[in-house]
């Protein structure tokens, strides 16, 4: 992550009054984008914890959170400035598998759109609303889309509580609720997930007598028969009964989205999400599990100011040759391609989806910018991991290398591992060891990841870590 030597006075001079406004300037010959905040917002934003440690592919490391000291004082850390083109970032709310603990929260990840401020939440394990309130980088009222990968509790038990927390804090005036046009059909929060999610949420809210002051809709992704694990149909009735379980007053009709003949779901999200497309695929797990592919639209081409000023912005004839406005625009750069996988021991369907999108010319090539994937156990426990429907580092890094991902973020760690850098897991020389309780360090997973050739960066996620998404290279002047 890049951080430039720009301190508070420079940032205060930026025009604009709100967090959603940006400016581009020059810093030591490089473009940068900075947030424009005022007063308490600025102080709160810059006093957050942020990530500033990673290394290149052959030597990945876990993230560490470095507290900002008072800006401008000796030893202070430069304020975070995102490189131009970095239009999104991640906030990890929970990185544990199975259940939340004092050390790690259950699965939850926020993808923040830095252009319009929207938050997209991926999975919502128990306690996610607590983690969200602990993070100064997450605003509950900004959550507009929620994606639930599968119906295991550590990925969805927190959903009813999160929705109610948003409502209660909004009613109390602590946060601004997501905007609504006031139309009866207006949906404020769209929720996507596998079949059964609609019934679960409806029952949880109805039986707890929860009355929310904003609307939501659940859109279910319906699997093809070949993707249903054996015995899945015996679990329960997945469809909500409109007579026994009528829709709630705050619930709006959701869509049933069926997989196509290839087994994929294309463009499942709302068409007004700033041109961002979300596609989905089935993963190999013990129950139906989904992965998400987020494709951002190309960035609008930047104006070559000097040329445009010279030509006056209109088609002109210069020495008998007509010059059009598009000739004074810099070449457009494709948008981000981000994949966020649910629980899985085999995510090869992601590659097939990317190839299919490339065949359809929806993207230029089957590559990724960022892959977020689980790595629950170490490589030596691969058979146990597979039996439980989970992954180990080596096959995940191999997949990232195959897709030429620039950044791989591993998460969903077993509680048998302690985070790297905890005092009880470090020897005097700084090397990792098992603590006195016999729990190994996550360093083991890092060593497994380092054993695989990979040109990108590898990071182990940590709770409440803020991770910028690398800007697309200016050399990638393609359409998607």
C-alpha positions as CSV (number, residue, x, y, z in Angstrom):
1,X,0.0,0.0,0.0
2,X,1.3,3.4,-0.9
3,X,1.3,6.2,1.5
4,X,2.6,9.6,0.6
5,X,4.1,12.2,2.9
6,X,1.1,14.4,3.0
7,X,-0.1,15.7,6.4
8,X,-3.3,17.2,7.8
9,X,-2.8,20.8,6.6
10,X,-2.4,19.7,3.0
11,X,-5.6,17.6,3.2
12,X,-7.6,20.3,4.8
13,X,-6.9,22.5,1.8
14,X,-8.6,20.1,-0.5
15,X,-11.9,21.5,-1.9
16,X,-15.2,19.8,-1.2
17,X,-17.1,19.2,2.0
18,X,-18.1,15.6,2.0
19,X,-16.4,12.2,2.2
20,X,-17.7,11.3,-1.3
21,X,-15.9,14.2,-2.9
22,X,-12.3,13.8,-4.2
23,X,-9.7,15.8,-6.0
24,X,-6.6,14.7,-8.0
25,X,-3.3,16.5,-7.7
26,X,0.4,15.9,-7.9
27,X,2.6,14.5,-5.3
28,X,6.3,14.1,-6.1
29,X,5.4,13.6,-9.7
30,X,2.7,11.0,-9.1
31,X,-1.1,11.4,-9.2
32,X,-3.0,10.8,-6.0
33,X,-6.6,10.9,-4.8
34,X,-7.4,12.2,-1.3
35,X,-10.6,12.2,0.8
36,X,-12.0,15.6,1.6
37,X,-13.3,15.8,5.2
38,X,-13.9,18.6,7.6
39,X,-13.6,19.1,11.3
40,X,-14.3,16.0,13.4
41,X,-14.7,13.8,10.3
42,X,-11.1,14.5,9.3
43,X,-9.7,13.8,12.8
44,X,-11.8,10.6,13.1
45,X,-10.9,9.4,9.7
46,X,-7.2,9.9,10.1
47,X,-7.0,8.5,13.6
48,X,-8.2,5.1,12.4
49,X,-6.0,2.1,12.3
50,X,-4.7,1.2,8.8
51,X,-2.6,-1.4,7.1
52,X,0.8,-0.5,5.8
53,X,2.7,-3.8,5.6
54,X,3.0,-6.3,2.7
55,X,5.7,-7.7,0.5
56,X,5.9,-9.1,-3.0
57,X,4.8,-12.5,-4.1
58,X,7.7,-14.7,-2.9
59,X,7.5,-13.4,0.6
60,X,3.9,-12.8,1.6
61,X,3.0,-11.6,5.1
62,X,-0.1,-11.0,7.1
63,X,-1.3,-7.4,7.5
64,X,-0.5,-5.5,10.6
65,X,-2.4,-2.5,11.9
66,X,-0.4,0.6,12.6
67,X,-2.0,3.3,14.7
68,X,-1.8,6.8,13.5
69,X,0.0,9.0,15.9
70,X,-0.7,12.7,16.0
71,X,-0.1,14.1,12.6
72,X,2.8,16.4,12.2
73,X,4.6,15.3,15.4
74,X,7.9,13.4,15.4
75,X,7.4,9.8,14.5
76,X,4.0,10.2,13.0
77,X,2.9,8.1,10.1
78,X,1.9,9.9,6.9
79,X,-1.8,10.2,6.3
80,X,-3.3,7.6,4.0
81,X,-3.6,8.8,0.4
82,X,-5.0,6.4,-2.2
83,X,-3.3,6.3,-5.5
84,X,-5.4,7.6,-8.4
85,X,-7.6,4.8,-9.8
86,X,-8.0,3.1,-6.4
87,X,-11.8,3.4,-6.4
88,X,-12.6,0.6,-3.9
89,X,-11.2,-1.0,-0.8
90,X,-11.9,-3.8,1.7
91,X,-12.7,-3.7,5.4
92,X,-12.5,-7.1,6.9
93,X,-15.0,-7.4,9.8
94,X,-14.4,-11.1,10.6
95,X,-11.8,-13.6,9.4
96,X,-12.5,-16.7,11.5
97,X,-14.1,-20.0,10.5
98,X,-16.9,-21.6,12.4
99,X,-17.8,-19.1,15.1
100,X,-16.7,-15.7,16.5
101,X,-14.2,-15.6,19.3
102,X,-12.4,-13.0,21.4
103,X,-9.6,-13.1,18.8
104,X,-11.5,-13.1,15.5
105,X,-15.0,-12.4,14.3
106,X,-17.1,-14.6,12.1
107,X,-17.1,-14.1,8.4
108,X,-17.8,-10.6,7.2
109,X,-16.3,-8.4,4.5
110,X,-17.2,-4.9,3.4
111,X,-16.3,-3.7,-0.2
112,X,-16.4,0.1,-0.1
113,X,-17.1,2.0,-3.3
114,X,-15.0,5.2,-2.9
115,X,-16.9,7.0,-5.7
116,X,-20.3,7.0,-4.2
117,X,-19.7,5.8,-0.6
118,X,-21.8,2.6,-1.0
119,X,-20.9,-0.4,1.2
120,X,-21.4,-3.9,-0.1
121,X,-21.3,-6.6,2.6
122,X,-20.2,-10.1,1.8
123,X,-21.3,-12.6,4.4
124,X,-22.7,-11.7,7.8
125,X,-21.7,-14.1,10.6
126,X,-22.8,-13.7,14.2
127,X,-21.6,-10.5,15.7
128,X,-20.9,-8.7,12.4
129,X,-22.9,-5.6,13.6
130,X,-20.6,-5.3,16.6
131,X,-17.5,-5.5,14.4
132,X,-19.0,-2.9,12.0
133,X,-19.4,-0.5,14.9
134,X,-15.9,-1.1,16.1
135,X,-14.5,0.0,12.7
136,X,-14.2,3.7,11.9
137,X,-14.1,2.8,8.2
138,X,-17.6,1.3,8.1
139,X,-20.9,3.2,8.1
140,X,-23.9,1.0,8.7
141,X,-26.2,3.4,6.9
142,X,-24.1,3.0,3.7
143,X,-24.8,-0.7,3.3
144,X,-26.9,-1.1,0.2
145,X,-26.2,-4.7,-1.0
146,X,-25.6,-7.8,1.1
147,X,-24.3,-11.1,-0.4
148,X,-24.6,-14.3,1.6
149,X,-22.5,-17.1,0.2
150,X,-24.2,-20.1,1.9
151,X,-26.5,-21.0,4.8
152,X,-23.9,-22.0,7.4
153,X,-24.4,-20.0,10.6
154,X,-20.9,-18.4,10.6
155,X,-21.9,-16.7,7.4
156,X,-25.5,-15.6,8.0
157,X,-26.4,-15.7,11.7
158,X,-25.6,-12.0,12.0
159,X,-27.9,-10.9,9.2
160,X,-31.2,-10.3,11.2
161,X,-29.3,-8.5,14.0
162,X,-27.4,-6.3,11.5
163,X,-30.6,-5.2,9.8
164,X,-32.2,-4.4,13.1
165,X,-29.1,-2.5,14.3
166,X,-29.2,-0.4,11.2
167,X,-32.9,0.4,11.8
168,X,-32.5,1.1,15.5
169,X,-29.5,3.4,15.0
170,X,-31.3,5.1,12.2
171,X,-34.4,5.7,14.3
172,X,-32.3,7.1,17.1
173,X,-30.7,9.5,14.7
174,X,-27.2,8.0,15.2
175,X,-26.9,7.2,11.5
176,X,-28.6,8.2,8.3
177,X,-30.7,5.4,7.0
178,X,-30.1,4.4,3.3
179,X,-32.0,6.7,1.0
180,X,-35.4,5.8,-0.3
181,X,-37.5,7.5,-2.9
182,X,-40.7,6.9,-0.9
183,X,-42.1,4.6,-3.5
184,X,-44.0,1.5,-2.2
185,X,-41.8,-0.7,-4.4
186,X,-38.5,1.0,-3.4
187,X,-35.9,-1.4,-2.0
188,X,-33.3,0.1,0.3
189,X,-31.2,-3.0,1.0
190,X,-30.9,-5.8,-1.6
191,X,-29.8,-9.2,-0.3
192,X,-28.5,-12.0,-2.5
193,X,-27.9,-15.6,-1.5
194,X,-28.8,-19.2,-2.0
195,X,-32.3,-20.6,-1.9
196,X,-33.6,-20.7,1.7
197,X,-32.2,-17.3,2.7
198,X,-35.6,-15.5,2.1
199,X,-37.4,-17.9,4.5
200,X,-34.7,-17.8,7.1
201,X,-34.7,-14.0,7.3
202,X,-38.5,-13.7,7.2
203,X,-38.9,-16.1,10.0
204,X,-36.1,-14.6,12.2
205,X,-37.6,-11.1,11.8
206,X,-41.2,-12.3,12.2
207,X,-40.7,-14.5,15.3
208,X,-38.7,-11.7,17.0
209,X,-41.4,-9.1,16.2
210,X,-38.9,-6.9,14.5
211,X,-40.4,-3.9,12.8
212,X,-38.0,-2.1,10.6
213,X,-38.5,1.4,9.1
214,X,-36.8,0.7,5.8
215,X,-37.3,-1.9,3.1
216,X,-35.3,-4.9,2.0
217,X,-35.6,-7.6,-0.7
218,X,-34.0,-11.1,-0.8
219,X,-33.0,-12.4,-4.2
220,X,-32.3,-16.1,-4.3
221,X,-29.9,-17.8,-6.7
222,X,-31.5,-21.1,-7.7
223,X,-29.1,-23.9,-8.3
224,X,-29.2,-26.4,-11.1
225,X,-29.8,-30.0,-10.0
226,X,-26.3,-31.1,-10.7
227,X,-24.9,-28.5,-8.3
228,X,-27.0,-29.7,-5.3
229,X,-25.1,-31.7,-2.8
230,X,-26.5,-35.2,-2.0
231,X,-29.2,-35.1,0.7
232,X,-29.5,-31.3,0.6
233,X,-33.2,-31.5,-0.2
234,X,-33.8,-33.3,3.1
235,X,-32.6,-30.5,5.3
236,X,-35.8,-28.5,5.2
237,X,-38.3,-26.8,3.0
238,X,-36.3,-24.0,1.4
239,X,-39.2,-22.0,0.0
240,X,-41.1,-19.6,2.2
241,X,-44.8,-20.5,2.4
242,X,-46.8,-17.3,1.6
243,X,-49.7,-18.5,3.8
244,X,-47.8,-19.8,6.8
245,X,-45.0,-17.3,6.5
246,X,-46.4,-14.2,4.8
247,X,-44.1,-11.4,3.7
248,X,-43.3,-8.7,6.3
249,X,-44.4,-5.1,6.0
250,X,-40.8,-4.1,5.3
251,X,-40.1,-6.9,2.8
252,X,-40.4,-6.3,-0.9
253,X,-40.7,-9.0,-3.5
254,X,-37.3,-10.5,-4.4
255,X,-36.3,-12.3,-7.6
256,X,-35.7,-16.0,-8.1
257,X,-32.6,-16.0,-10.2
258,X,-32.0,-19.4,-12.0
259,X,-28.6,-20.5,-13.2
260,X,-28.2,-20.6,-17.0
261,X,-27.3,-23.8,-18.9
262,X,-23.6,-23.2,-18.0
263,X,-24.5,-23.2,-14.3
264,X,-23.7,-19.4,-13.9
265,X,-25.7,-16.4,-12.8
266,X,-25.0,-13.2,-14.8
267,X,-25.7,-9.6,-13.8
268,X,-27.6,-10.4,-10.7
269,X,-27.5,-7.0,-9.1
270,X,-29.5,-3.8,-9.6
271,X,-28.8,-2.0,-12.9
272,X,-28.2,1.3,-11.1
273,X,-25.1,0.2,-9.2
274,X,-22.8,2.6,-11.2
275,X,-22.4,0.1,-14.0
276,X,-20.9,-2.5,-11.7
277,X,-21.8,-6.1,-12.7
278,X,-22.0,-9.0,-10.3
279,X,-21.8,-12.5,-11.5
280,X,-22.0,-15.7,-9.5
281,X,-20.9,-19.3,-9.6
282,X,-21.4,-22.5,-7.6
283,X,-18.6,-23.7,-5.4
284,X,-17.7,-27.1,-4.0
285,X,-18.7,-27.2,-0.3
286,X,-20.7,-29.5,2.0
287,X,-23.9,-27.4,1.2
288,X,-24.6,-25.1,-1.7
289,X,-22.1,-22.3,-1.7
290,X,-21.6,-19.3,-4.0
291,X,-18.7,-17.2,-5.2
292,X,-19.1,-13.6,-6.5
293,X,-17.3,-11.9,-9.4
294,X,-17.5,-8.1,-9.3
295,X,-16.7,-6.3,-12.6
296,X,-16.3,-2.6,-12.5
297,X,-17.0,-0.6,-15.7
298,X,-14.1,1.1,-17.5
299,X,-12.9,4.3,-16.0
300,X,-13.9,7.3,-18.1
301,X,-11.0,8.5,-20.2
302,X,-9.2,11.5,-18.7
303,X,-9.1,14.7,-20.7
304,X,-5.7,15.9,-22.0
305,X,-6.3,19.4,-20.9
306,X,-3.7,21.2,-22.9
307,X,-4.8,19.6,-26.2
308,X,-8.4,20.2,-25.5
309,X,-7.8,23.8,-24.6
310,X,-5.9,24.3,-27.8
311,X,-8.7,22.7,-29.9
312,X,-11.5,24.5,-28.0
313,X,-13.5,21.3,-27.3
314,X,-15.1,21.2,-30.8
315,X,-14.1,19.3,-33.9
316,X,-11.6,21.5,-35.7
317,X,-9.6,21.4,-38.9
318,X,-5.9,21.7,-38.4
319,X,-3.8,21.9,-41.7
320,X,-6.7,20.3,-43.5
321,X,-7.1,17.4,-41.0
322,X,-10.2,17.2,-38.8
323,X,-9.5,16.6,-35.1
324,X,-12.4,15.2,-33.0
325,X,-12.8,15.5,-29.2
326,X,-12.1,11.8,-28.5
327,X,-8.7,12.4,-29.9
328,X,-7.8,14.6,-27.0
329,X,-8.9,12.1,-24.4
330,X,-6.4,9.7,-22.8
331,X,-7.1,6.0,-23.4
332,X,-9.8,4.5,-21.1
333,X,-8.6,1.9,-18.6
334,X,-10.6,-1.1,-17.7
335,X,-12.4,-1.4,-14.4
336,X,-11.5,-3.7,-11.5
337,X,-12.2,-7.4,-11.6
338,X,-12.7,-8.7,-8.0
339,X,-13.6,-12.3,-6.9
340,X,-14.9,-13.1,-3.4
341,X,-15.3,-16.8,-2.7
342,X,-17.5,-18.4,-0.2
343,X,-16.5,-21.6,1.6
344,X,-15.0,-24.0,-0.9
345,X,-12.5,-26.8,-1.4
346,X,-12.6,-26.3,-5.2
347,X,-13.2,-22.9,-6.8
348,X,-12.3,-23.9,-10.4
349,X,-15.7,-22.7,-11.6
350,X,-14.3,-19.2,-11.2
351,X,-11.9,-19.7,-14.0
352,X,-14.6,-21.2,-16.2
353,X,-16.8,-18.2,-15.5
354,X,-14.0,-15.8,-16.4
355,X,-13.4,-17.7,-19.7
356,X,-17.1,-17.6,-20.5
357,X,-17.2,-13.8,-19.9
358,X,-14.2,-13.4,-22.1
359,X,-15.8,-15.5,-24.8
360,X,-18.9,-13.2,-24.6
361,X,-16.5,-10.2,-24.8
362,X,-17.8,-8.9,-21.5
363,X,-14.2,-8.8,-20.3
364,X,-11.0,-8.7,-22.3
365,X,-9.3,-11.7,-20.7
366,X,-9.8,-14.2,-18.0
367,X,-7.7,-12.5,-15.3
368,X,-8.3,-11.0,-11.9
369,X,-7.1,-8.0,-9.9
370,X,-8.1,-9.4,-6.5
371,X,-9.1,-12.8,-5.3
372,X,-10.4,-13.2,-1.7
373,X,-10.5,-16.9,-0.7
374,X,-10.7,-19.0,2.3
375,X,-7.7,-21.0,3.6
376,X,-9.0,-22.7,6.7
377,X,-6.2,-25.2,7.4
378,X,-2.6,-25.7,6.6
379,X,-1.5,-27.9,3.6
380,X,-0.6,-30.9,5.8
381,X,-4.3,-31.1,6.8
382,X,-5.6,-30.9,3.2
383,X,-7.6,-34.2,3.5
384,X,-9.3,-33.0,6.7
385,X,-10.0,-29.6,5.1
386,X,-11.5,-31.2,2.0
387,X,-13.7,-33.5,4.1
388,X,-15.1,-30.4,5.8
389,X,-15.5,-28.6,2.4
390,X,-12.6,-26.2,3.0
391,X,-9.3,-25.1,1.3
392,X,-5.6,-25.0,2.3
393,X,-3.2,-22.3,0.9
394,X,-1.4,-24.1,-1.9
395,X,-4.3,-24.9,-4.2
396,X,-5.7,-21.4,-3.6
397,X,-2.4,-19.7,-4.6
398,X,-2.2,-22.0,-7.6
399,X,-5.7,-20.7,-8.7
400,X,-4.6,-17.1,-8.1
401,X,-1.5,-17.7,-10.2
402,X,-3.5,-19.4,-13.0
403,X,-5.8,-16.3,-13.1
404,X,-2.9,-13.9,-13.0
405,X,-4.4,-12.2,-9.9
406,X,-2.4,-9.2,-8.7
407,X,-3.5,-9.6,-5.1
408,X,-4.6,-12.7,-3.1
409,X,-6.2,-12.2,0.3
410,X,-6.6,-15.3,2.4
411,X,-9.2,-15.5,5.2
412,X,-11.6,-17.8,7.1
413,X,-8.9,-19.2,9.4
414,X,-9.4,-22.1,11.9
415,X,-9.4,-21.1,15.5
416,X,-6.5,-23.5,16.1
417,X,-4.2,-20.8,14.7
418,X,-3.1,-17.6,16.6
419,X,-2.5,-14.4,14.6
420,X,1.0,-13.6,13.6
421,X,2.7,-11.1,15.9
422,X,0.8,-11.8,19.1
423,X,3.3,-11.7,22.1
424,X,2.6,-15.3,23.1
425,X,3.4,-16.6,19.7
426,X,6.8,-14.9,19.2
427,X,10.2,-16.1,20.4
428,X,12.9,-13.6,21.5
429,X,14.4,-13.5,18.0
430,X,11.0,-12.6,16.5
431,X,10.3,-16.0,14.9
432,X,6.9,-17.6,15.2
433,X,6.2,-20.6,17.4
434,X,3.3,-22.4,19.1
435,X,2.1,-20.7,22.3
436,X,2.0,-22.4,25.6
437,X,-1.4,-23.8,24.9
438,X,0.0,-25.6,21.9
439,X,-1.8,-23.4,19.3
440,X,0.3,-22.9,16.2
441,X,0.7,-19.5,14.5
442,X,-0.8,-18.5,11.2
443,X,2.8,-18.3,10.1
444,X,2.3,-21.9,9.0
445,X,-0.2,-20.9,6.4
446,X,2.1,-18.2,5.2
447,X,4.9,-20.6,4.7
448,X,2.6,-22.9,2.7
449,X,1.6,-19.9,0.5
450,X,5.3,-18.9,0.0
451,X,6.0,-22.4,-1.4
452,X,4.0,-21.7,-4.5
453,X,5.3,-19.6,-7.4
454,X,3.1,-16.5,-7.7
455,X,3.9,-13.1,-9.1
456,X,1.2,-11.2,-7.2
457,X,0.9,-10.2,-3.5
458,X,-0.4,-12.5,-0.8
459,X,-1.9,-11.2,2.4
460,X,-3.5,-12.9,5.4
461,X,-6.6,-10.8,6.3
462,X,-7.0,-9.6,9.9
463,X,-10.1,-8.3,11.7
464,X,-10.8,-4.6,11.1
465,X,-8.0,-4.4,8.5
466,X,-8.4,-1.8,5.8
467,X,-7.0,-3.1,2.5
468,X,-6.9,-0.9,-0.6
469,X,-7.5,-2.5,-4.0
470,X,-4.6,-1.9,-6.3
471,X,-5.3,0.5,-9.2
472,X,-5.5,-1.0,-12.6
473,X,-2.4,-0.4,-14.6
474,X,-2.5,2.4,-17.2
475,X,-1.1,-0.2,-19.7
476,X,-4.4,-2.1,-19.5
477,X,-6.3,0.1,-22.0
478,X,-9.2,-2.3,-22.6
479,X,-12.9,-2.1,-22.2
480,X,-13.6,-4.2,-19.2
